[in-house]
Amino acid sequence: LARPYAQKFEQKIYTPAITLGKQNYDQHGAPRIRQASDYGQLQWDKTVKPVIDRTQARTATQYNAILAPHVDKAWSFGESYYITGRKTALGIYNTQLLPAYTISRPYVEKTYSGARDFAVKTGLP
C-alpha cells in the first residue's frame, strides 16, 4: 500500500539529496577534514609526543632504579609457586571441570527448557 509513495520519495527526494550531499562532501568537507587531521597530527608530533616520550623515559629510569629490583626478587621467590599452581589449576580444569561440564550440559539445558516452558505456558498465564 505504501510502496508507490516510498518509491516516489526515494526517486524525488532521498536519492537527489544523497547525491547532492555526497558531491558537497567530496568537494568541501573531505578536504577540510584532511586538512584538520594533518594539522592535528602536526601539533601532536610537535607538542604532545615529546612530553610523553620524556615522561616515559623518566618513569622507566625510576622504575628500573627503585622498583625493578624488588619486583625481580619477589618474582624469583614466587615463580615456582606460580608455575606449580598454574599447572595444578589447568590439570583440575582439564581432567575434572571440563568433562563434568560436557557431560552435564545437555541435562541442564533440557531441565532449563522444561522449567521455562512450564513457567511461560502454565505457571505464569
Distance bins in CASP14 RR format, pairs under 12 A and 6 or more apart:
PFRMAT RR
TARGET T0000
AUTHOR 0000-0000-0000
RMODE 2
METHOD distances of the structure
MODEL  1
2 8 0 0 0 0 0 1 0 0 0 0 0
2 9 0 0 0 0 1 0 0 0 0 0 0
2 10 0 0 0 0 0 1 0 0 0 0 0
3 9 0 0 0 0 0 1 0 0 0 0 0
3 10 0 0 0 0 0 1 0 0 0 0 0
4 10 0 0 0 0 0 1 0 0 0 0 0
4 11 0 0 0 0 0 1 0 0 0 0 0
5 11 0 0 0 0 0 1 0 0 0 0 0
5 12 0 0 0 0 0 1 0 0 0 0 0
5 13 0 0 0 0 0 1 0 0 0 0 0
6 12 0 0 0 0 0 1 0 0 0 0 0
6 13 0 0 0 0 0 1 0 0 0 0 0
6 14 0 0 0 0 1 0 0 0 0 0 0
7 13 0 0 0 0 0 1 0 0 0 0 0
7 14 0 0 0 0 0 1 0 0 0 0 0
7 15 0 0 0 0 0 1 0 0 0 0 0
8 14 0 0 0 0 1 0 0 0 0 0 0
8 15 0 0 0 0 0 1 0 0 0 0 0
9 15 0 0 0 0 1 0 0 0 0 0 0
9 16 0 0 0 0 0 1 0 0 0 0 0
9 17 0 0 0 0 0 1 0 0 0 0 0
10 16 0 0 0 0 1 0 0 0 0 0 0
10 17 0 0 0 0 0 1 0 0 0 0 0
10 18 0 0 0 0 1 0 0 0 0 0 0
11 17 0 0 0 0 0 1 0 0 0 0 0
11 18 0 0 0 0 0 1 0 0 0 0 0
11 19 0 0 0 0 0 1 0 0 0 0 0
13 19 0 0 0 0 0 1 0 0 0 0 0
13 20 0 0 0 0 0 1 0 0 0 0 0
14 20 0 0 0 0 0 1 0 0 0 0 0
14 21 0 0 0 0 0 1 0 0 0 0 0
15 21 0 0 0 0 0 1 0 0 0 0 0
15 22 0 0 0 0 0 1 0 0 0 0 0
16 22 0 0 0 0 0 1 0 0 0 0 0
16 23 0 0 0 0 0 1 0 0 0 0 0
17 23 0 0 0 0 0 1 0 0 0 0 0
17 24 0 0 0 0 0 1 0 0 0 0 0
18 24 0 0 0 0 0 1 0 0 0 0 0
18 25 0 0 0 0 0 1 0 0 0 0 0
19 25 0 0 0 0 0 1 0 0 0 0 0
19 26 0 0 0 0 0 1 0 0 0 0 0
20 26 0 0 0 0 0 1 0 0 0 0 0
20 27 0 0 0 0 0 1 0 0 0 0 0
20 28 0 0 0 0 0 1 0 0 0 0 0
21 27 0 0 0 0 1 0 0 0 0 0 0
21 28 0 0 0 0 1 0 0 0 0 0 0
21 29 0 0 0 0 1 0 0 0 0 0 0
21 30 0 0 0 0 0 1 0 0 0 0 0
22 28 0 0 0 0 0 1 0 0 0 0 0
22 29 0 0 0 0 0 1 0 0 0 0 0
22 30 0 0 0 0 0 1 0 0 0 0 0
23 29 0 0 0 0 0 1 0 0 0 0 0
23 30 0 0 0 0 0 1 0 0 0 0 0
24 30 0 0 0 0 1 0 0 0 0 0 0
24 31 0 0 0 0 0 1 0 0 0 0 0
24 32 0 0 0 0 0 1 0 0 0 0 0
25 31 0 0 0 0 1 0 0 0 0 0 0
25 32 0 0 0 0 1 0 0 0 0 0 0
25 33 0 0 0 0 1 0 0 0 0 0 0
25 34 0 0 0 0 0 1 0 0 0 0 0
26 32 0 0 0 0 0 1 0 0 0 0 0
26 33 0 0 0 0 0 1 0 0 0 0 0
26 34 0 0 0 0 0 1 0 0 0 0 0
28 34 0 0 0 0 0 1 0 0 0 0 0
28 35 0 0 0 0 0 1 0 0 0 0 0
29 35 0 0 0 0 1 0 0 0 0 0 0
29 36 0 0 0 0 1 0 0 0 0 0 0
29 37 0 0 0 0 0 1 0 0 0 0 0
30 36 0 0 0 0 0 1 0 0 0 0 0
30 37 0 0 0 0 0 1 0 0 0 0 0
31 37 0 0 0 0 0 1 0 0 0 0 0
31 38 0 0 0 0 0 1 0 0 0 0 0
32 38 0 0 0 0 0 1 0 0 0 0 0
32 39 0 0 0 0 0 1 0 0 0 0 0
33 39 0 0 0 0 0 1 0 0 0 0 0
33 40 0 0 0 0 0 1 0 0 0 0 0
34 40 0 0 0 0 0 1 0 0 0 0 0
34 41 0 0 0 0 0 1 0 0 0 0 0
35 41 0 0 0 0 0 1 0 0 0 0 0
35 42 0 0 0 0 0 1 0 0 0 0 0
36 42 0 0 0 0 0 1 0 0 0 0 0
36 43 0 0 0 0 0 1 0 0 0 0 0
37 43 0 0 0 0 0 1 0 0 0 0 0
37 44 0 0 0 0 0 1 0 0 0 0 0
38 44 0 0 0 0 0 1 0 0 0 0 0
38 45 0 0 0 0 0 1 0 0 0 0 0
39 45 0 0 0 0 0 1 0 0 0 0 0
39 46 0 0 0 0 0 1 0 0 0 0 0
39 47 0 0 0 0 0 1 0 0 0 0 0
40 46 0 0 0 0 1 0 0 0 0 0 0
40 47 0 0 0 0 1 0 0 0 0 0 0
40 48 0 0 0 0 1 0 0 0 0 0 0
40 49 0 0 0 0 0 1 0 0 0 0 0
41 47 0 0 0 0 0 1 0 0 0 0 0
41 48 0 0 0 0 0 1 0 0 0 0 0
41 49 0 0 0 0 1 0 0 0 0 0 0
42 48 0 0 0 0 0 1 0 0 0 0 0
42 49 0 0 0 0 0 1 0 0 0 0 0
43 49 0 0 0 0 1 0 0 0 0 0 0
43 50 0 0 0 0 0 1 0 0 0 0 0
44 50 0 0 0 0 0 1 0 0 0 0 0
44 51 0 0 0 0 0 1 0 0 0 0 0
44 52 0 0 0 0 1 0 0 0 0 0 0
44 53 0 0 0 0 0 1 0 0 0 0 0
45 51 0 0 0 0 0 1 0 0 0 0 0
45 52 0 0 0 0 0 1 0 0 0 0 0
45 53 0 0 0 0 0 1 0 0 0 0 0
47 53 0 0 0 0 0 1 0 0 0 0 0
48 54 0 0 0 0 0 1 0 0 0 0 0
48 55 0 0 0 0 0 1 0 0 0 0 0
49 55 0 0 0 0 0 1 0 0 0 0 0
49 56 0 0 0 0 0 1 0 0 0 0 0
50 56 0 0 0 0 0 1 0 0 0 0 0
50 57 0 0 0 0 0 1 0 0 0 0 0
51 57 0 0 0 0 0 1 0 0 0 0 0
51 58 0 0 0 0 0 1 0 0 0 0 0
52 58 0 0 0 0 0 1 0 0 0 0 0
52 59 0 0 0 0 0 1 0 0 0 0 0
53 59 0 0 0 0 0 1 0 0 0 0 0
53 60 0 0 0 0 0 1 0 0 0 0 0
54 60 0 0 0 0 0 1 0 0 0 0 0
54 61 0 0 0 0 0 1 0 0 0 0 0
55 61 0 0 0 0 0 1 0 0 0 0 0
55 62 0 0 0 0 0 1 0 0 0 0 0
56 62 0 0 0 0 0 1 0 0 0 0 0
56 63 0 0 0 0 0 1 0 0 0 0 0
57 63 0 0 0 0 0 1 0 0 0 0 0
57 64 0 0 0 0 0 1 0 0 0 0 0
58 64 0 0 0 0 0 1 0 0 0 0 0
58 65 0 0 0 0 0 1 0 0 0 0 0
59 65 0 0 0 0 0 1 0 0 0 0 0
59 66 0 0 0 0 0 1 0 0 0 0 0
59 67 0 0 0 0 0 1 0 0 0 0 0
59 68 0 0 0 0 0 1 0 0 0 0 0
60 66 0 0 0 0 0 1 0 0 0 0 0
60 67 0 0 0 0 0 1 0 0 0 0 0
60 68 0 0 0 0 1 0 0 0 0 0 0
61 67 0 0 0 0 0 1 0 0 0 0 0
61 68 0 0 0 0 0 1 0 0 0 0 0
62 68 0 0 0 0 1 0 0 0 0 0 0
63 69 0 0 0 0 0 1 0 0 0 0 0
63 70 0 0 0 0 0 1 0 0 0 0 0
63 71 0 0 0 0 1 0 0 0 0 0 0
63 72 0 0 0 0 0 1 0 0 0 0 0
64 70 0 0 0 0 0 1 0 0 0 0 0
64 71 0 0 0 0 0 1 0 0 0 0 0
64 72 0 0 0 0 0 1 0 0 0 0 0
67 73 0 0 0 0 0 1 0 0 0 0 0
67 74 0 0 0 0 0 1 0 0 0 0 0
67 75 0 0 0 0 0 1 0 0 0 0 0
68 74 0 0 0 0 0 1 0 0 0 0 0
68 75 0 0 0 0 0 1 0 0 0 0 0
69 75 0 0 0 0 0 1 0 0 0 0 0
69 76 0 0 0 0 0 1 0 0 0 0 0
70 76 0 0 0 0 0 1 0 0 0 0 0
70 77 0 0 0 0 0 1 0 0 0 0 0
71 77 0 0 0 0 0 1 0 0 0 0 0
71 78 0 0 0 0 0 1 0 0 0 0 0
71 79 0 0 0 0 0 1 0 0 0 0 0
72 78 0 0 0 0 0 1 0 0 0 0 0
72 79 0 0 0 0 0 1 0 0 0 0 0
73 79 0 0 0 0 0 1 0 0 0 0 0
74 81 0 0 0 0 0 1 0 0 0 0 0
74 82 0 0 0 0 0 1 0 0 0 0 0
75 81 0 0 0 0 0 1 0 0 0 0 0
75 82 0 0 0 0 1 0 0 0 0 0 0
75 83 0 0 0 0 0 1 0 0 0 0 0
76 82 0 0 0 0 0 1 0 0 0 0 0
78 84 0 0 0 0 1 0 0 0 0 0 0
78 85 0 0 0 0 0 1 0 0 0 0 0
78 86 0 0 0 0 0 1 0 0 0 0 0
79 85 0 0 0 0 0 1 0 0 0 0 0
79 86 0 0 0 0 0 1 0 0 0 0 0
80 86 0 0 0 0 0 1 0 0 0 0 0
80 87 0 0 0 0 0 1 0 0 0 0 0
81 87 0 0 0 0 0 1 0 0 0 0 0
81 88 0 0 0 0 0 1 0 0 0 0 0
82 88 0 0 0 0 0 1 0 0 0 0 0
82 89 0 0 0 0 0 1 0 0 0 0 0
83 89 0 0 0 0 0 1 0 0 0 0 0
83 90 0 0 0 0 0 1 0 0 0 0 0
84 90 0 0 0 0 0 1 0 0 0 0 0
84 91 0 0 0 0 0 1 0 0 0 0 0
85 91 0 0 0 0 1 0 0 0 0 0 0
85 92 0 0 0 0 1 0 0 0 0 0 0
85 93 0 0 0 0 0 1 0 0 0 0 0
86 92 0 0 0 0 0 1 0 0 0 0 0
86 93 0 0 0 0 0 1 0 0 0 0 0
87 93 0 0 0 0 0 1 0 0 0 0 0
87 94 0 0 0 0 0 1 0 0 0 0 0
87 95 0 0 0 0 0 1 0 0 0 0 0
88 94 0 0 0 0 0 1 0 0 0 0 0
88 95 0 0 0 0 0 1 0 0 0 0 0
88 96 0 0 0 0 0 1 0 0 0 0 0
89 95 0 0 0 0 0 1 0 0 0 0 0
89 96 0 0 0 0 0 1 0 0 0 0 0
89 97 0 0 0 0 1 0 0 0 0 0 0
90 96 0 0 0 0 0 1 0 0 0 0 0
90 97 0 0 0 0 0 1 0 0 0 0 0
90 98 0 0 0 0 0 1 0 0 0 0 0
91 97 0 0 0 0 1 0 0 0 0 0 0
91 98 0 0 0 0 1 0 0 0 0 0 0
91 99 0 0 0 0 0 1 0 0 0 0 0
92 98 0 0 0 0 1 0 0 0 0 0 0
92 99 0 0 0 0 0 1 0 0 0 0 0
92 100 0 0 0 0 0 1 0 0 0 0 0
93 99 0 0 0 0 1 0 0 0 0 0 0
93 100 0 0 0 0 0 1 0 0 0 0 0
93 101 0 0 0 0 1 0 0 0 0 0 0
94 100 0 0 0 0 0 1 0 0 0 0 0
94 101 0 0 0 0 0 1 0 0 0 0 0
94 102 0 0 0 0 0 1 0 0 0 0 0
96 102 0 0 0 0 0 1 0 0 0 0 0
96 103 0 0 0 0 0 1 0 0 0 0 0
97 103 0 0 0 0 0 1 0 0 0 0 0
97 104 0 0 0 0 0 1 0 0 0 0 0
98 104 0 0 0 0 0 1 0 0 0 0 0
98 105 0 0 0 0 0 1 0 0 0 0 0
99 105 0 0 0 0 0 1 0 0 0 0 0
100 107 0 0 0 0 0 1 0 0 0 0 0
100 108 0 0 0 0 0 1 0 0 0 0 0
101 107 0 0 0 0 0 1 0 0 0 0 0
101 108 0 0 0 0 1 0 0 0 0 0 0
101 109 0 0 0 0 0 1 0 0 0 0 0
102 108 0 0 0 0 0 1 0 0 0 0 0
104 110 0 0 0 0 0 1 0 0 0 0 0
104 111 0 0 0 0 1 0 0 0 0 0 0
104 112 0 0 0 0 0 1 0 0 0 0 0
105 111 0 0 0 0 0 1 0 0 0 0 0
105 112 0 0 0 0 0 1 0 0 0 0 0
106 112 0 0 0 0 0 1 0 0 0 0 0
106 113 0 0 0 0 0 1 0 0 0 0 0
107 113 0 0 0 0 0 1 0 0 0 0 0
107 114 0 0 0 0 0 1 0 0 0 0 0
108 114 0 0 0 0 0 1 0 0 0 0 0
108 115 0 0 0 0 0 1 0 0 0 0 0
109 115 0 0 0 0 0 1 0 0 0 0 0
109 116 0 0 0 0 0 1 0 0 0 0 0
110 116 0 0 0 0 0 1 0 0 0 0 0
110 117 0 0 0 0 0 1 0 0 0 0 0
111 117 0 0 0 0 0 1 0 0 0 0 0
111 118 0 0 0 0 0 1 0 0 0 0 0
112 118 0 0 0 0 0 1 0 0 0 0 0
112 119 0 0 0 0 0 1 0 0 0 0 0
113 119 0 0 0 0 0 1 0 0 0 0 0
113 120 0 0 0 0 0 1 0 0 0 0 0
113 121 0 0 0 0 0 1 0 0 0 0 0
114 120 0 0 0 0 1 0 0 0 0 0 0
114 121 0 0 0 0 1 0 0 0 0 0 0
114 122 0 0 0 0 0 1 0 0 0 0 0
114 123 0 0 0 0 0 1 0 0 0 0 0
115 121 0 0 0 0 0 1 0 0 0 0 0
115 122 0 0 0 0 0 1 0 0 0 0 0
115 123 0 0 0 0 0 1 0 0 0 0 0
115 124 0 0 0 0 0 1 0 0 0 0 0
116 122 0 0 0 0 0 1 0 0 0 0 0
116 123 0 0 0 0 0 1 0 0 0 0 0
116 124 0 0 0 0 0 1 0 0 0 0 0
117 123 0 0 0 0 0 1 0 0 0 0 0
117 124 0 0 0 0 0 1 0 0 0 0 0
117 125 0 0 0 0 0 1 0 0 0 0 0
118 124 0 0 0 0 1 0 0 0 0 0 0
118 125 0 0 0 0 0 1 0 0 0 0 0
119 125 0 0 0 0 1 0 0 0 0 0 0
END
